[in-house]
Amino acid sequence: MAQLLYIESSPRKDRSASIRTAKAFIHEYTETHPGDTVDTLDLWSAALPSFDGEAINAKYAIMHGEKHTDSELKAWGLVEKVIERFNNADKYLISLPMWNFGIPYVLKHYLDIIVQPTYTFSFSPDEGYKGLVTGKPVTVIYARGGAYAEGSGGEAFDLQKRYMELVLGFIGFNDIKSILVEPTLMSTPEERPRIMKTAEQEAKKMAAEF
Ligand SMILES: Cc1cc2nc3c(=O)[nH]c(=O)nc-3n(C[C@H](O)[C@H](O)[C@H](O)COP(=O)(O)O)c2cc1C
């Protein structure tokens, strides 16, 4: 019995191309993996703690091998809860819109919370940085208004997929699959249903094999 953590980061709900694709994935996943559970984390309704001065002091105290002060402990307790939910999963599905060539700020906020020394990565002068989230697969669904895939001519502007793959690789993932949903805006009304259908079909196929 595996636990799939689904992280949702578009605020557009039923109108979101990334969420629609993720829903097709999850529907197929639950059909083909009846014993597994799906934990959905909607980053727009999750009350994520601020990653503020106290949280940063707590992070640096860990990096420097120092004890936390009371106020750092309090801030860190909230951070730990978010990381615990992330680390408890066996598999991950992340859906995200492209915003200004990168990722939406709620997802950046979440990543700033979960990418932490001793929890999701380690550092030592001998070994350098090492990811600690190992042996787990992740599928990432990227929705974009324009086209950025190989051969589109827009590749250099895609800081959405490049950034996600960099951060996920940094914390240890090496089984990273992606689904592109594009172009959701720079397409004609006639083309849009086909773009969605292709993405949903790909999502279903990948979910069955996930
Ligand atoms: C704030 C904002 C910024 C955006 N920036 C870009 C962009 O840089 N490039 C692009 O191709 N589309 C951009 N878009 C369009 C979205 O990527 C597109 O609508 C996509 O389908 C969003 O995913 P969703 O439908 O799951 O919300 C932007 C949309 C918003 C709301």
The ligand as an SDF file (V2000), in Angstrom:
LIG
                    3D

 31 33  0  0  0  0  0  0  0  0999 V2000
    0.2230   35.3950  -13.4110 C   0  0  0  0  0  0  0  0  0  0  0  0
    0.3100   34.6000  -14.6870 C   0  0  0  0  0  0  0  0  0  0  0  0
    1.5040   34.5730  -15.3830 C   0  0  0  0  0  0  0  0  0  0  0  0
    1.6100   33.8050  -16.5410 C   0  0  0  0  0  0  0  0  0  0  0  0
    2.8070   33.7510  -17.1890 N   0  0  0  0  0  0  0  0  0  0  0  0
    2.9480   32.9800  -18.2950 C   0  0  0  0  0  0  0  0  0  0  0  0
    4.2060   32.8770  -18.9610 C   0  0  0  0  0  0  0  0  0  0  0  0
    5.2100   33.4370  -18.5670 O   0  0  0  0  0  0  0  0  0  0  0  0
    4.2750   32.0900  -20.0650 N   0  0  0  0  0  0  0  0  0  0  0  0
    3.1940   31.4030  -20.5380 C   0  0  0  0  0  0  0  0  0  0  0  0
    3.3210   30.6940  -21.5340 O   0  0  0  0  0  0  0  0  0  0  0  0
    1.9880   31.4790  -19.9190 N   0  0  0  0  0  0  0  0  0  0  0  0
    1.8410   32.2410  -18.8200 C   0  0  0  0  0  0  0  0  0  0  0  0
    0.6240   32.3100  -18.1710 N   0  0  0  0  0  0  0  0  0  0  0  0
   -0.4850   31.4840  -18.6720 C   0  0  0  0  0  0  0  0  0  0  0  0
   -0.5830   30.1590  -17.9290 C   0  0  0  0  0  0  0  0  0  0  0  0
    0.6610   29.4750  -17.9110 O   0  0  0  0  0  0  0  0  0  0  0  0
   -1.6370   29.2660  -18.5630 C   0  0  0  0  0  0  0  0  0  0  0  0
   -2.9060   29.9120  -18.4510 O   0  0  0  0  0  0  0  0  0  0  0  0
   -1.6920   27.8900  -17.9430 C   0  0  0  0  0  0  0  0  0  0  0  0
   -2.7050   27.1300  -18.5620 O   0  0  0  0  0  0  0  0  0  0  0  0
   -1.9310   27.9930  -16.4620 C   0  0  0  0  0  0  0  0  0  0  0  0
   -2.1280   26.7360  -15.8580 O   0  0  0  0  0  0  0  0  0  0  0  0
   -3.5470   26.3680  -15.2020 P   0  0  0  0  0  0  0  0  0  0  0  0
   -4.5100   26.3850  -16.3730 O   0  0  0  0  0  0  0  0  0  0  0  0
   -3.3620   25.0260  -14.6200 O   0  0  0  0  0  0  0  0  0  0  0  0
   -3.8640   27.4340  -14.1810 O   0  0  0  0  0  0  0  0  0  0  0  0
    0.4920   33.0800  -17.0220 C   0  0  0  0  0  0  0  0  0  0  0  0
   -0.7160   33.1320  -16.3100 C   0  0  0  0  0  0  0  0  0  0  0  0
   -0.8190   33.8750  -15.1480 C   0  0  0  0  0  0  0  0  0  0  0  0
   -2.1240   33.9060  -14.3990 C   0  0  0  0  0  0  0  0  0  0  0  0
  1  2  1  0
  2  3  1  0
  2 30  2  0
  3  4  2  0
  4  5  1  0
  4 28  1  0
  5  6  2  0
  6  7  1  0
  6 13  1  0
  7  8  2  0
  7  9  1  0
  9 10  1  0
 10 11  2  0
 10 12  1  0
 12 13  2  0
 13 14  1  0
 14 15  1  0
 14 28  1  0
 15 16  1  0
 16 17  1  0
 16 18  1  0
 18 19  1  0
 18 20  1  0
 20 21  1  0
 20 22  1  0
 22 23  1  0
 23 24  1  0
 24 25  2  0
 24 26  1  0
 24 27  1  0
 28 29  2  0
 29 30  1  0
 30 31  1  0
M  END
$$$$
